[in-house]
Amino acid sequence: MKRLGLLPLIAIAIVAGSLLGFVAPGWCVRIMSTFDAIFAQLLGFLIPLIIVGFVTPAIADIGVRAGKLLVVTALLAYGMTVMSGLLSYATASFCFVDLLDGSALLAATAEGKAFAPYFTVDMPPLMGVMTALVTSFLLGLGIAFLKGNLLKHGFDEFREIISMAIRNVVIPMLPVYIFGIFLNMSAEGQVGLMIRSFAKIIGIIFALHVFLLVLQYLIASIFARKNPFRMLWTMMPAYFTALGTQSSAATIPVTLRQTITMGVREDIAGFVVPLCATIHLSGSTLKIVACAMAMMIMHGQPHDFPLFMHFIMMLGITMIAAPGIPGGAIMASVGLLSSILGFDEQEIALMIALYIAMDSFGTACNVTGDGAIAAIVNRLFPPKEPVQA
């Protein structure tokens, strides 16, 4: 089963859960509900640890390399990420309300049967999400300024422990968790509406990715003084490599080569591209915001601008905690989805399923956008003139 990869397993889980829910006996649905309830508790326990484990060493790494070039690159990456979130929110506000029928879903939920778990196991988290973020920034900046090698190595090892927990426990169990969610939804009569609604918005999200890349390169072309479409075309090998690898880190060699081919100096490209592979996730942010908007519209929840502005600003920071594994960005954002937007375990499971279904496109958008940031930085930091004898 491991050879299939996460995306095919998620697809199988969705289809199997949707179909079996119509015929599965109640006791079977309740068993899966029990598993889902326990897994949701485990996920809630891990969320603050994921934030501390990934944000702290990331801030420490950035701080150690502190300098004007780093600050400008980080601000550009954060600005691009926030811009993508605002673009996604504006588009979803304009399009999704008419496309998604929340009243039908609410009616189906009210009329359907409820399959409660047999029992659950409470796993209270060690701290809240905001406490974890503040703690991460405090520790990360402290390690960076004090150059604390002992703490740095300790948090690097802690990050590896959390990565192992995600790779070996959370990710393998995700298909089973999502199978249980769709089994329950199918048994309650909601699954048809949800799948039809998802299909409507996937095309819009893909079109948004294309528009975002064009917008990023239009901005970059103002600084680079080059044709934006030629620049974007040059980066296409990196885009298609990321579609296959689903990893920004694994695509760095191709991104680096194409960025240099685009005209960025080798020293600038060698600094900006690896850094942006970690901190620039505008494509992932676009997807998360769009999917969250769709979920809230369908469930009749308020989705006003101040709420989402708060979510997008915090998401841009939390994205640097995204581990380099498929679905890492959505796992890092789960805490914000629950603490800021108030998502429950079913909504989070649906977000994970919808995000992973489009994971490769978000990664490809992230990677391709790295070239635009490198082109801007290349213009802002011209080569130093040689000293005349």
N, C-alpha and C positions, 0 to 999 in steps of 0.2 A: 504493500500500500504506500510505503514511503516514496517509491519510485514515481508515483503518480503526481506528486507535488501538491501543495496546499490548495491551489485554485481548483483543480479537478475534484479533490476530495470535498471541498466546500460545495461545489456544484452538485455532486452526487448526494451530499447530505440534504441539500435544499429539495432536490427532486424526490428523494426517497421519503423524507419527512412529509412533504406536501401530499404525496400519493397514499402513504400508509396511514396518515391521519384519518382518512375516510373510513378505514376498515379496522383499525387497531382497537382492541378492547380497552375499556376505561382503565383497568389496572396497569396495562402497558404504558399508557400515556402518563399515568401518575408516577410510574417508576422513572420515566425520563424527566418528568417535572422535578422529581427528587434530585436526580443527578444535576440538572440545571441549577437548582437552588443552591446546592453545595458548591458547584463550580463558580457560581456568581459570588458566593461568599469568599472563595479563594481569590478570585479576581479582585474583589474589593480590598482584600488584605494586601495584595501585591502592589496595588496602584501607588501608594506612597513610597514603597520601596523601589519601584521602577523609577519614579521621579528623582528620589535621592541618589539612586545608584547610577543614573545616567546624566542628570543635570550637573551634579557636583563635579565629577571629573571633566565634563565638557567645559564648564566655566573655568576650572583650574587650567586646562589645556590652553584655552583661549587667552587667559590672563598671563600665562607664562610667556606667550609670544606677543605680548602687548606692544603696540606701536601704532603709528598713524595709518599705515597700510591695513593693518588688521581692523582697526576701528571703522575705517571707511567701508571695507568689504563687509563687515558684520552689519553695519547700518543699512547698506544697500540690500543685503540678503533679507534683513528683517523688513525693510520697506517693501520689497517685492512680495514677500509673504503676506504682509498685511494688505497690500493692494489686491492680491489675488482673492483674499477672503472677502474684502468689500465688493469686488466685482461679482463674486459668487452670490453674496447676499442680495445685491441689487437685482441680479438676473432672476434668482429664485423668488424674490418678492414680486417681481413683475410677471413671471410665467407660471410658477408652481401653483398659485392659488386657484387659477382656472383649470389647471390640469388634474389636480389631486382632489378627490372627493372625501373629505374628512368625515362628513355626516354619515356616509354609507359604512365606513369602518366602525364608527361609534355605535351605529345601529346593530351591526353584526356582532360586535363585542357584547352588547347588552343582551342580545337574543341567544348567544351561544352558551354552551356548557362551560363550567370552570373545572379544571382538573388540578386540584391542589396537590402539592408534594406530600408524601407520607410523613416526612420529617425533614429537618434541615439542621445544619451545624453552624452555629454562630462563630465567625472569625473576625472580630472587630479589628480594624486597622490600627496600627501603632500611632498614627497621627492623621490629621485631615490633609486634604490636597493642598490648600494654601499654606499650611504649616510646613509641609514637605517642600514646597517651592521656595519659601523664605529660608528654610534651613539649608537647602541646596545652594542658594545664592550666597548665604553667609559663609558656609564652609568652602565653597568653590573660590570665592574672592579671597578669603583668608589664606587658603593654600597657595593661591597664585602670588599674593603679595609677600607672604612669609617664605615662599619657596620651600614649603614643608614636604620634603621627599618622603618621609615616613607616612604621613597621612595620605599623600598622593598615591603611593603604592597600595596603601590599604583600600582606598576607594576604587582604584583600578581593579583590584581583586574582587571587591564587592560588586562592581559593575559586571565582572565576568560571572559571578555567582548568579546575579539576576538574569543575565543573558542566558545562562544554562537553564534556569527555571522557565524562561519564556520558550526557549528552543525545545526543551525536553519534556515539559509538562503542559504549558498553556497552549502552544501551537498544535501539538498532537491531539489535544482534547477539544480544540475548537470545532472540528467537523462534527464530533459527537454532540457538543453543546448546541450547535446550530441545527443539527438534526432534531434534537429534542424541542427546540423552540418552534421549528416549522411543523413538527408533528403535533404539538399542542395547538398551534394556530390553525392547522388544518382541521383538527378535531373540534375546535371552537367555531369553525366556519369563516375565518378571517383571511386565510392564505391566498385565495384567488384575488381578492381586492389588493392585497399587498404586492403580489407579483405583477399584476397589471400596472400598478402605480410605479413600481420600480422601473419597468420597461419604458415608461413614458419619459422618465427623467435621465436615463443613461445617455441617450442621444444628445440631450441638451448639455450634459456635463462634458461629453467629448468635444462638442462644438466650443464650449467655454475654454477647454484646454488649448485648442487651436487659436482662438482669439487672444488668449493670454500670451502665448508665445509671440504672436505677431506684435502685440502691444509692447512686450518687453524689448523686442528687437527694433521697434520703431524708436523707443526711448534710447536704446544703445546706439542707434545710428546717428542720433543728434550729436553724441559725444565722439563716436568713431568717424563720423563723416563718410560713411559708406552706405551702399544700398542695403537696406534691412533684409530684403528677401534673399539676396545673395548670401548675406551673413547667416541667415536661418537655414538656407539650403546647405551651406558648408557644414552645419552642425547635425544634419540628418543622420549620418552614420552613428553618432552618439545616441540619437533618439531611438533608432531601431535596435541598437545594442542593448539599451536599457529595457526595451520592450521584452527582450528575450531573457535578460539576467534578472530583472525585477530588483536590481540593486544599484544604487548610486555609486557605492564603493567599488563594485566589480566593474563598473563602466568607466572609472577614472582614466585608465590608459587611453581609451578611445576619445573621451571628452577632452583630455589634455592635448592629444594630437590634433584634433579638429579645431580647438581653440587657437593653437599656434598657427595652423593653416589659415585661419580667419584673419590673421594679422596681429594677434596679441603677442607681445614679447614673451620669450620663454621663461624669464624669471618671474614675471607677473602671473602667467598661466600656471606655473609650477606652484605658486603660493595660493592663488585664488581658487583653482579648481578643486584640489583636495579639501580645502576649508569649506567651500560651498557644498560639497558632497555631504557634509555633516550638518550645516546650519541653514541651507537654503532649501525649503520644501514648499514652494508656492503651489505646485501642482497637487500635492497631498492636502494642503490647506484648502484649496479650492473644492476638492472632492468632499472633505469632511464637512465644510460649511454647507455645501449644497445638500448633502445627504441629511444633515441635521435639520435644515430648514424643511425638507420634504417630510421628515418624521414628525416634526412639530405641527406642520400644517395638517397632516393626515390625522393626528390625534387631537386636533382642535386646541393646541396649546399656544399661548402668546409668543410671538416672535418679533418683538419690537426692536428697533435699531440699537438703543442703548445696551440692551441685553446682549445682542450679537456683537456689538463693538467691543464690549468687555471680553466676550468669548474669543474673538479674533485676535485681540491684542495679547491675551494670555496664551493662545494657541501658538502664535508666532514665537513666543519664548519657549514653550514646552516642546516644540518641534525639534529643538536641538537635542532633546533626550531620546529621539526616535532611534532605536537600535537598527543595525544594518541587516535586518531580516525581513522577508516578505510580511507585510502587515504591521511592521514595527511602528509606523506613524500613528495608526489607529489605536494601537495598544498604549502608546504614550499619551494619547489624548482622552482616553476613557475617563480619567479622573475629572477633567474639565467638563465632559459631557454630563457626568452625574452631578458635580458640585455646582456648576453654573447654569446649565440648561435643565437640570432635574430629571435626566433620563433614568428609567428603571432598567432592570436587567434584560427584559425583552427588547426594549428599544436599543440598548447597547449591542445585543446580539445581532439585531437586524442591521445596525450600523456597520458592525464588523463584516457581516456577510456581503453587504452592498459595497463596502470599501474594497475588500479583497477581490471582488469580482472585477474591479477596474484598477487593481493595484499597479499593473505594469504601465498603464497610461499615465498615472500620476508620477511614477518614477521617471518615465521618459520626459515628462514636462519639467520636472525638477532639474534633471541633468542638462537638458537643452538650454534652460534658462541660465545655468551656470556660465555658459559662454557669453551671454549678454552682460552679466555682471562683470566678467573678466574684461570685456571690451570697454566698459565704462571706466573701470579702475585703470586700465592701460592708458587711457587718455588723461585721467586725473593725475597720474604719476609718470610724467615723461622721463626718458632716460637722462641721466646727468651728463652735462657737457664735459668732455675731457679737459683737464687743466692744461692751458698753453704754457709751454716752457718759456 
